[in-house]
Amino acid sequence: MEKLKKPEWLNKRLDYQSMKEMGVMLRSLNLHTVCEGAKCPNMGECFRNSTATFMILGDICTRNCMFCAISEGRPSLVDPEEPVNLAAAAKKLDLKHVVITSVTRDDLEDGGSGQFASCIYEIRKAMPGTSVEILIPDFKADRKALDTVINAKPEIINHNVETVPSLYSIARPMADYKQSLDVLNYVKEKDSSIYTKSGIMLGLGETKEAVVQLFEDLVDVGCDMLTIGQYLPPSHNHASLKEYITPEVFEEYKKIALEKGFRYVASGPYVRSSYNAIDGIRKINNG
């Protein structure tokens, strides 16, 4: 298959100095960011603005999603100091909104939900006025694990459906679309005061009809926020890129999604789950 030529709107320059400085600080506290692990193109910009999405529970995943740059294999032991170190980093950066995600840890009995909760509690102690957003794996839809993170009361619980259901066998062979919807639905039913959020990638070969149906599925389970971004393959061994989506199409999808009922939508080639994440909660809270 002929390689697609990257369009001019996807030529963002990286800020290597900010990336280096943030990396040194994170390593000193034995912390990881999904920004680095997923090779996010916004990494330098976010680091320059003293924002980052912390990735807990190590940097090795127990699943092998074909869109993701994070390595799959045997994970390390859970670091008991991680919640305290994460809160220390957030305080040092003076973050107003902390985003925490993780690798998927199917090897752990609670899926890592207890570590998420501990991180939230430590941030609350260190920075009482800071809002917290967590981007969780599906925890195999285990209600006990989900209750653990819900009871810690982050402001936002994000779980990405990533793509339309017909492409799960290509992009997320170890996940289930309906199960991801069930996770978001359960969070909203259990505590309606928590905002729910999800995200998708475009360019994997999805149809417009399937994307619009996905919007409707998410709204039906009470999802408040949506992010829509361009899929960029981390390597030749990952799922193939079928199309570069134009900025105009991203704007069209944003308009449709808002009309379907989302309270906040970020849509664009460089949008990722946690990019400018504070904007969503500010927009909703300020009406």
Residue pairs with C-beta under 8 A, 6 or more apart in sequence:
1 240
4 241
4 243
4 244
6 244
7 244
7 246
9 246
9 247
9 269
10 41
10 230
10 232
10 244
10 269
10 270
12 41
12 42
12 45
12 270
13 44
14 41
14 43
14 44
15 44
15 45
15 47
15 48
16 44
18 44
18 47
18 48
19 36
19 43
19 44
19 47
21 47
22 33
22 47
22 52
23 36
25 89
25 92
26 32
26 33
26 36
26 52
26 89
29 85
29 86
29 88
29 89
30 79
30 81
30 82
30 85
31 54
31 82
31 85
31 86
31 89
32 54
32 55
32 56
32 58
32 59
33 52
33 53
33 54
33 55
34 40
34 53
34 54
34 55
34 70
34 101
34 135
34 274
35 42
35 43
35 46
35 47
35 52
35 53
36 43
37 55
37 59
37 69
37 70
37 103
38 68
38 69
38 70
38 234
39 69
39 234
40 46
40 272
41 232
41 270
42 270
42 272
42 275
46 52
46 53
46 275
50 93
50 94
50 95
51 93
51 95
51 97
51 99
51 277
51 278
52 93
52 99
53 99
53 100
53 101
53 135
53 273
53 274
53 277
54 86
54 89
54 90
54 98
54 99
54 100
54 101
54 119
55 100
55 101
55 102
55 103
56 82
56 86
56 100
56 101
56 102
56 112
56 115
56 116
56 119
57 75
57 78
57 82
57 102
57 103
57 105
57 108
57 112
57 115
58 75
58 76
58 78
58 79
58 103
58 105
59 70
59 71
59 103
60 70
60 71
60 72
60 73
60 74
60 75
60 76
60 103
61 68
61 70
61 71
61 72
61 73
61 75
61 103
61 104
62 72
62 75
62 103
62 104
62 105
62 106
62 107
63 72
63 104
63 106
63 174
63 175
64 72
64 173
64 174
65 162
65 171
65 172
65 173
65 174
65 175
66 170
66 171
66 172
66 173
66 238
66 239
67 162
67 163
67 171
67 172
67 201
67 204
67 231
67 233
67 234
67 238
67 239
68 234
68 238
69 234
69 235
69 238
70 103
75 103
75 105
75 107
78 108
78 112
78 115
79 85
82 115
82 118
82 119
83 115
83 118
83 119
83 121
83 122
84 122
86 100
86 119
86 122
86 123
87 119
87 122
87 123
87 125
87 126
87 127
88 126
90 98
90 123
90 126
90 127
90 130
91 126
91 127
95 127
95 130
96 129
96 130
96 131
96 278
97 130
97 131
97 132
97 133
97 277
97 278
97 281
98 123
98 127
98 130
98 131
98 132
98 133
99 132
99 133
99 134
99 135
99 274
99 277
100 116
100 119
100 120
100 132
100 133
100 134
100 135
101 134
101 135
101 136
101 273
101 274
102 112
102 115
102 116
102 135
102 136
102 137
103 137
104 111
104 137
104 138
105 111
105 112
105 137
106 140
110 139
110 142
110 144
110 145
110 148
111 137
111 139
111 140
111 142
111 145
112 137
112 139
113 136
113 139
113 144
113 145
113 146
113 148
113 149
114 148
116 134
116 136
116 148
116 149
116 152
117 148
117 149
117 151
117 152
120 132
120 134
120 149
120 152
120 153
120 154
121 152
123 130
123 132
124 132
131 155
131 156
131 278
131 281
132 154
132 155
132 156
133 154
133 155
133 156
133 157
133 158
133 197
133 274
133 277
133 281
134 149
134 154
134 156
134 157
134 158
135 158
135 159
135 160
135 273
135 274
136 149
136 157
136 158
136 159
136 183
137 159
138 159
138 175
138 176
138 179
138 180
138 183
139 145
139 146
139 183
140 179
141 179
141 182
141 183
141 186
143 186
146 183
146 186
146 187
146 190
147 190
149 157
150 157
150 187
150 190
150 191
150 194
153 191
153 194
154 194
155 194
155 195
155 281
156 194
156 195
156 196
156 197
156 225
156 277
156 280
156 281
157 187
157 194
157 195
157 196
157 197
158 196
158 197
158 198
158 199
158 225
158 273
158 274
159 180
159 183
159 184
159 187
159 196
159 197
159 198
160 180
160 198
160 199
160 200
160 273
161 177
161 180
161 181
161 198
161 199
161 200
161 214
161 218
162 171
162 172
162 175
162 199
162 200
162 201
163 171
163 172
163 200
163 201
163 204
163 206
164 200
164 206
164 207
164 210
164 211
164 213
164 214
165 177
165 178
165 210
165 214
166 206
166 210
167 204
167 205
167 206
168 175
168 176
168 177
170 204
170 205
170 239
171 201
171 204
171 239
180 198
181 217
181 218
181 221
182 221
184 196
184 198
184 218
184 221
184 222
184 223
185 221
185 222
187 194
187 196
188 194
188 196
188 221
188 222
188 223
189 222
192 222
195 224
195 225
195 263
195 280
195 281
195 284
196 221
196 222
196 223
196 224
196 225
197 223
197 224
197 225
197 226
197 227
197 273
197 280
198 218
198 223
198 225
198 226
198 227
199 226
199 227
199 228
199 229
199 272
199 273
200 211
200 214
200 226
200 227
200 228
200 229
201 229
201 230
201 231
202 211
202 228
202 229
202 230
202 231
202 243
202 245
202 249
202 250
202 253
203 230
203 231
203 232
203 241
203 242
203 243
203 244
203 245
204 231
204 239
204 241
204 242
205 242
205 243
211 253
212 256
212 260
215 226
215 256
215 257
215 260
215 262
216 260
218 226
218 262
219 260
219 261
219 262
223 262
224 262
224 263
224 264
224 284
225 262
225 263
225 264
225 265
225 280
225 284
226 257
226 262
226 264
226 265
226 266
226 267
227 265
227 266
227 267
227 271
227 272
227 273
227 275
228 250
228 253
228 254
228 257
228 265
228 266
228 267
228 268
228 271
229 267
229 268
229 269
229 270
229 271
229 272
229 275
230 244
230 245
230 250
230 269
230 270
230 271
231 239
231 241
232 241
233 239
233 240
233 241
244 269
245 269
247 268
247 269
250 267
250 268
250 269
250 271
251 267
253 267
254 265
254 266
254 267
257 265
257 267
258 265
263 283
263 284
264 279
264 280
264 283
264 284
266 275
266 276
266 279
266 280
